Amino acid sequence: MRPTLPLAQLARSAVSELAPDEAKAEQMSSRIHNKMCWVRLSSWALLLLQLLCSEAVPISIDKTKVKEPETKAEEIPVSVDTGLHYDRYLREVIDFLEKDQHFREKLHNTDMEDIKQGKLAKELDFVSHHVRTKLDELKRQEVNRLRTLIKAKQDIEGGNDIAVDHQALLKQFEYLNHMNPHTFEVDDLDRLIKSATNDLENYDKERHEEFKKYEMMKEHDRQEHLKTLDEEERRKEEEHYEEMKKKHADHPKVNHPGSQNQLKEVWEDADGLDPEDFDPKTFFKLHDTNGDGFFDEQELEALFTKELEKIYDPTNEEDDMVEMEEERLRMREHVMNEVDSNKDRLVSLDEFLVATKKKEFLEPDSWETLEQNQAYTDEEMREFEEHLVQQEQDLNLKAVDLQKQRDELEKQQEQLNAQKIELQQAVEHMERLKSQKVDPPPEVHVEGNALPEIYPVDIELHPEQEAHPQEHQPAPQDTAQEHHAQQIQDLAQEGLPQTHQDLPPGHRDLPPGHQEAAQSQHNVP
C-alpha cells in the first residue's frame, strides 16, 4: 500500500539527498521544512523521518527470499546457501576469517582473479592466533564428518567387515588437504577457494539438467497415464491439459529482468517510491541488503519476485512452483551475464551504474518465459525414454536375482530348521535315558587276543529263530553250558586258570568273561 501524501513526500525528499542532483535535494528538503510547519506528525512519523534522513528507506518484504528486517542482520550468515555439500564448512571458514581485521581488509581490496590465483590464501599466515585455532577446529570437525559419511556409506553397502582406508577415500574431497587432518593451512584455504569457485560455476548447469529431467519425467508420467485411459477419458484429459496450458500463459506482461521498467516496478511497488524519482544509485543502496557494496545472487533473485508473481501462483493448479524457481534462476543468470563484467558472480555498484546506461537497460527486448521455451528437445526426450526402459530392464534383472537369492536363503533356512529339530530330538532322547538311569555296558580293552564277553542269560534269538525255536536252536541253557565248557577247554590249553580260585583276588567277583579277560591281562608280562 502506498504511503499517504505527506509521508510519501517526506520519503522522496529523503531519497533525493542521495541523488546526484544537489539542487533538487535542497528544493525537496525545503518542501519538507514547509510541510512540517503545519503538519503535526505523530511520534512514529518523526521516528520514520529520522530513519529516512540516515540513508534508510523502508522497503517492502520480499515474500520468497527476504527475511524480516529485525532479524535480517542476524540471519545473513546462515540464510545464504550455496548448494554445495560442504556449504556449512565454507561459510564457517569465511565467517571466522572476516572476524580478522587484516584479512577482512585484504578480502575487500582483492579482485576475484587474484583470489582465484591463490593470492588471498597467502594472507592466512597473518591472521590472529585465535582465528587460526578456530579454523583448525573447523577442519577437524569437517574431516570427522567426512569419515562418518564414508563409514555410513560402507555400512549401507554391506562392507562392515572390511577395513576402511580413510586416507584413500578422502582424496575425492579436493576442498581440503586430507594429508594433514589436524591444522588449517594456506593450502586448505587455497583448495577451498578453488573448489568452491569451480563447483559454483557448474552448479547452475547441474540445476538446469535436473530441471530438464524433471520436465521430461513429468511428460513421461502424463503419457503413461494416458495409456491407462479409454478413448473418451483420454480425450477429456488432453482437453484439460491444453486448457491448463492456456490458463498459465494468460498472465500480465513480464518485464525484461534487470531493465529500467523492471527495476522501476520494484522501486514503486516494493519500495513505495515515485517512479519519476527513480535513481539507480539509490536503488542499489536500498537493495544491497547486507551493505557490502555488491549485489550477490540472492539479492538479485529477490528483485525478480514481482515479475514471478505475475506468472506463478501456488494456489493455481496450472502453476508449477518448480518451474518458478527455474524461471528465477534464468532471470538471475541473464542479469549476471549482462552486468557482471569481471565474472566474479557479484555485481558491484560501478558495474550496476554502467549497465543502467546501456541500450539494453533503457530499451530491452521482450522476455520469453519458460512456456515459450521448452526445456528439452524431441531427441532428448527420446533418449530419456530409452534410458528409462533400460533402467526398468536392469531393475527387473536385479529383482529376479534377488528373488533367487531369497529362495536359496529360504531353502537353507528350512535345512537349518530340520537340523534343529533333529538336534532337539537327540537331546530329548538323551534326557529320557538319563532320567531312566540306564547305564550302557562297560567296554573292555584287552591287549593281545580279545576274549568275547559271555552273558548266558542275555543271549537273544534272531527273529527267525524266535519263530522256530525248537527246530533251529537248542535250549538256551544247554547252548550256554556247551559254549562255557569250550572256553574252559581253550583256556586250559593256553595255560590260563580254569577255576574261580585261580583268579587273582581282586578279580574273583567279576563275571566269567570279565574274569578271563582280567586273568589274560594279569598273565601278560
Salt bridges, closest charged atoms under 4 A:
ASP87 OD2 - ARG91 NE 2.58
GLU92 OE2 - ARG88 NE 3.20
ASP114 OD1 - LYS119 NZ 3.38
GLU123 OE1 - HIS102 NE2 2.94
ASP125 OD1 - ARG132 NH1 3.96
GLU137 OE1 - LYS134 NZ 3.65
GLU142 OE2 - ARG145 NH2 2.64
ASP155 OD1 - LYS151 NZ 2.81
GLU185 OE1 - ARG132 NH2 3.18
ASP187 OD2 - ARG191 NE 2.84
ASP188 OD1 - LYS139 NZ 2.74
ASP190 OD2 - LYS194 NZ 3.31
GLU201 OE2 - LYS116 NZ 3.71
ASP204 OD2 - ARG332 NH1 2.93
ASP204 OD2 - ARG345 NH2 3.77
GLU209 OE2 - LYS212 NZ 3.74
GLU215 OE2 - LYS218 NZ 3.40
GLU219 OE2 - ARG222 NH2 3.12
GLU224 OE2 - LYS227 NZ 3.18
GLU232 OE2 - ARG235 NH2 2.36
GLU238 OE1 - ARG222 NH1 3.30
GLU239 OE2 - ARG235 NH1 2.72
GLU265 OE1 - LYS310 NZ 3.13
GLU268 OE2 - ARG2 NH1 3.72
ASP271 OD2 - HIS287 NE2 2.91
ASP277 OD2 - ARG12 NE 3.56
ASP277 OD1 - LYS24 NZ 3.23
GLU297 OE2 - ARG332 NH1 3.42
GLU297 OE2 - ARG345 NH2 2.53
GLU301 OE1 - LYS65 NZ 3.81
GLU301 OE2 - ARG332 NE 3.06
GLU307 OE1 - LYS310 NZ 3.10
GLU309 OE1 - LYS306 NZ 4.00
GLU317 OE2 - HIS240 NE2 3.04
GLU318 OE1 - LYS247 NZ 3.98
ASP319 OD1 - HIS248 ND1 2.63
ASP320 OD2 - LYS218 NZ 3.04
GLU323 OE2 - LYS218 NZ 2.94
GLU325 OE1 - ARG328 NE 3.39
GLU326 OE2 - HIS208 ND1 2.61
GLU327 OE2 - ARG330 NH1 2.49
GLU333 OE1 - HIS208 NE2 2.74
GLU371 OE1 - HIS248 NE2 3.41
GLU371 OE2 - HIS251 NE2 2.93
GLU379 OE2 - ARG382 NH2 2.33
GLU380 OE2 - LYS212 NZ 2.99
GLU385 OE1 - HIS220 ND1 3.00
GLU386 OE2 - ARG382 NH1 2.51
GLU410 OE2 - ARG406 NE 3.30
GLU443 OE1 - HIS445 NE2 3.81
GLU453 OE2 - HIS514 NE2 3.77
GLU471 OE1 - HIS468 ND1 3.88
GLU471 OE1 - HIS472 NE2 3.77
